[in-house]
Amino acid sequence: MYTVLLLLGVFLWIDAHWVKLLVPSLRDGMDERFGKGPARGIIAGAVVLSVILMVIGYRGSDVTPVYTPFAGAGHLNNLLMIAAVICLGMGSSKGRMRSWLRHPMLTGVAIWATAHLLVNGDIASLILFGGLGLWAVASMVLINKREGAWVRPAAGPIAGDVKLLVISAVVFTVIVTIHVLLGYNPFLGNYA
């Protein structure tokens, strides 16, 4: 049952994020019928529900191993997670780094998913991290196809990058703390 909730959560996440990208007429129809604010609220509600379903489904799923993570994967996971957090923040930053990537937030999700698949080889992890990682990569491809060539934004001041890195360090620390409190210490495990 929990695996079904996890699958529903992943599919609802993808549907909520892709409705405007793949079926713009449906999204436009929602705007016309309910108004832009309420339509956004419906989509946001679907995203929140998808996260709730994914959390309940993932936490409740049996650990059914598919593969064994390689020795030392924990170190690589933590390094990739630092990069993922920076990329996720880069989308809202105003520094030079913002001009490095076309899709920093989606890149961050793809890195996050890859990092977690390095240290989790069970079915629930494949569904959650594999599903969201594939969604992020497919989203980048679809957006690139729809929008065409990327116009690189002007690089901002270095102070914006310093702010991004400080905030990313704080966010990474909060993420680690939450993982430890939930019993998933990212500094224990397959490090040998």
C-alpha positions in Angstrom: 0.0 0.0 0.0 2.8 2.4 0.9 4.5 1.8 -2.5 1.2 2.8 -4.2 1.1 6.0 -2.2 4.7 6.7 -3.2 3.9 6.1 -6.9 0.8 8.3 -6.7 2.9 11.0 -5.1 5.5 10.9 -7.8 3.0 10.9 -10.6 1.0 13.7 -9.0 4.2 15.7 -8.7 5.0 15.2 -12.4 1.4 15.9 -13.5 1.2 19.1 -11.4 4.5 20.4 -12.8 3.9 19.3 -16.4 0.3 20.5 -16.9 1.4 23.9 -18.1 4.3 22.5 -20.1 2.5 19.6 -21.9 -1.2 20.7 -21.8 -1.1 24.5 -21.8 -4.8 24.6 -23.0 -5.8 22.8 -19.8 -3.8 25.2 -17.6 -5.2 28.2 -19.5 -8.7 26.8 -19.1 -8.1 26.6 -15.3 -7.0 30.2 -15.3 -10.2 31.2 -17.2 -12.5 29.2 -15.1 -11.1 29.8 -11.6 -8.9 32.9 -12.1 -5.1 32.9 -12.1 -4.7 33.0 -8.3 -7.1 30.1 -7.5 -5.7 28.1 -10.4 -2.2 28.5 -9.0 -3.6 27.5 -5.6 -5.0 24.3 -7.1 -1.6 23.4 -8.7 0.2 24.3 -5.4 -2.3 22.1 -3.5 -1.5 19.2 -5.9 2.2 19.7 -5.3 1.8 19.8 -1.5 -0.4 16.6 -1.6 2.2 14.9 -3.8 4.9 15.7 -1.3 2.8 14.3 1.5 2.0 11.1 -0.4 5.7 10.7 -1.3 6.8 11.2 2.3 4.2 8.8 3.7 4.8 6.3 0.9 8.6 6.3 1.2 8.7 6.2 5.0 6.2 3.3 5.1 7.6 1.2 2.2 9.4 -2.0 3.0 13.1 -1.9 2.2 13.4 -4.3 -0.7 17.0 -4.3 -2.0 17.6 -4.1 -5.7 21.4 -3.3 -5.6 24.1 -2.7 -3.0 25.6 0.8 -3.0 29.4 0.7 -3.6 31.9 1.3 -0.8 32.6 5.0 -0.4 29.3 6.1 -2.0 28.5 8.1 1.2 31.3 10.5 0.6 30.3 11.1 -3.0 26.6 11.5 -1.9 27.5 14.2 0.6 29.6 16.1 -2.0 26.9 15.9 -4.6 24.3 17.1 -2.0 26.3 20.2 -1.4 26.4 20.8 -5.2 22.6 20.1 -5.4 21.8 22.6 -2.7 23.9 25.2 -4.4 22.2 24.6 -7.7 18.7 24.7 -6.1 19.6 28.1 -4.6 21.3 29.3 -7.8 17.9 29.7 -9.5 17.1 32.6 -7.2 20.5 34.1 -6.8 21.7 37.3 -8.3 25.5 36.5 -8.6 27.8 35.3 -11.3 27.0 31.7 -10.8 23.4 32.2 -11.9 24.7 32.6 -15.5 26.4 29.2 -15.5 23.3 26.9 -15.9 20.1 27.2 -17.9 18.1 25.1 -15.4 19.8 25.4 -12.0 16.9 24.2 -10.0 16.2 21.2 -12.2 19.9 20.4 -12.3 19.9 20.5 -8.5 17.0 18.0 -8.4 18.8 15.7 -10.8 22.0 15.9 -8.7 20.0 15.3 -5.5 18.3 12.3 -7.0 21.6 10.8 -8.3 23.2 11.4 -4.9 20.5 9.5 -3.1 20.5 6.6 -5.6 24.2 6.2 -4.9 23.5 5.3 -1.3 20.0 3.8 -1.5 19.5 0.6 -3.6 15.9 -0.3 -2.6 12.7 -0.2 -4.7 11.2 2.7 -2.8 14.3 4.8 -3.4 14.3 3.9 -7.1 10.7 5.0 -7.4 11.2 8.3 -5.5 14.7 9.4 -6.5 14.7 7.7 -9.9 11.3 9.1 -10.7 12.1 12.7 -9.7 15.5 12.6 -11.3 14.0 11.4 -14.6 11.3 14.1 -14.2 14.0 16.8 -13.8 16.0 15.7 -16.8 12.9 15.3 -19.0 11.7 18.7 -17.9 15.0 20.3 -19.0 14.7 18.6 -22.4 11.0 19.6 -22.8 11.7 23.2 -21.8 14.7 23.5 -24.1 12.7 22.2 -27.0 9.8 24.6 -26.3 11.9 27.7 -25.6 14.8 27.2 -28.1 18.2 28.8 -27.6 19.1 30.0 -24.1 19.9 33.6 -23.6 22.4 33.5 -20.8 21.6 36.1 -18.1 24.1 38.8 -17.3 26.5 37.8 -14.5 25.8 39.6 -11.3 28.1 40.8 -8.6 30.3 38.3 -6.7 28.5 39.3 -3.5 25.5 37.4 -4.8 27.6 34.3 -5.1 29.0 34.7 -1.5 25.4 35.1 -0.3 24.3 32.0 -2.2 27.2 29.9 -0.7 26.5 31.1 2.8 22.8 30.4 2.5 23.5 27.0 0.9 25.8 26.0 3.8 23.0 26.9 6.2 20.4 25.0 4.2 22.7 21.9 3.9 23.2 22.0 7.7 19.4 22.1 8.2 18.9 19.2 5.7 21.6 17.1 7.5 20.0 17.9 10.9 16.6 16.8 9.7 18.0 13.6 8.2 19.8 12.8 11.6 16.6 13.5 13.5 14.7 11.1 11.2 17.3 8.4 11.7 19.0 8.8 8.3 22.4 10.1 9.3 24.2 11.0 6.1 27.6 10.6 7.8 27.1 7.0 8.7 26.8 4.1 6.3 28.7 3.0 3.2 31.9 5.0 3.6 34.5 2.3 3.8 
